[in-house]
Amino acid sequence: MSKGNHSSIIAAWISLVSNVALTLLKIIVGLLTNSQVLLADGIHNAGDVIATAASLTSMNISKRPADEDHPYGHGKAEVLSSAFVSIILAIAALYIAYEAVMAFFEEPRPASYIALIAAVISLVWKQLLYAYTIRIGKKVNSKGLIATAYDHLADVYASIAAVAGIGLALIGEAYDIHYLAYGDPLAGIIVSVLVLKLAYHMGLESFNILMEKAVDQEQLDEYIALIWSVPEVKRIDRIRAREHGHYILVDVRLSIPGEMTIQQGHDISRQIKQVIMSKHPDVDEVLIHINPWYAS
């Protein structure tokens, strides 16, 4: 296992253990203090446990080498995991919104300092987890780990709402301001919209990769420039590139002088492949088809 793969697996395990611990903390404190927002956040966290477990499983699958049934490797396993996380986030956002709206029609429940402390612990813990996992995820280009990081970010939003809601309720009780108790459900609605937006962008990215969407033109231009750096290349007939999970596949058709031998064509292909992959470590395969070129 490479150093990058090892660090991404460690980050996923830290996320999983943290999510389990935070789920238990929020649900237990939520039940003991009768805190609706903390209990809802705990149920949201329970969904994160499932999402992180799926991400961890997908990362193990995606690192498997290509085989007879999967000649292009297993990279899209992480993309499927990312799509799965986006669905869980969307469901959690709708659930938070539903609970928040229903709270407006109920008598506000008394707030608790213990619930506030639990929400603050969750906020700080999740912010640290987000910063850690997004750094590792982007470093090793792990779609599953990046999805987990954004899941942590969604939890940061939810924890901010919990802190704000419980804090407003405590202020309302201390100064006998009844309507401040409804700051909790209002904050929940705002957070649900932010989480739903995050889920949409994650799901759209996963969908584009699964549908073989091409990489952006700027990245494609970088590959073209590297191909032209090989002097024997006379024409680039076609070039395509697509993401396949945590790596990229490049497909090129180009022309070289027709009088060159098969061995020379092979050496040129290998040179092009090496120059692209050396400059772009995220490129896992460069497929090259050579056509003959004549001056006339």
Order of alpha helices (4+ residues) and beta strands (2+ residues): alpha-alpha-alpha-alpha-alpha-alpha-alpha-beta-beta-alpha-beta
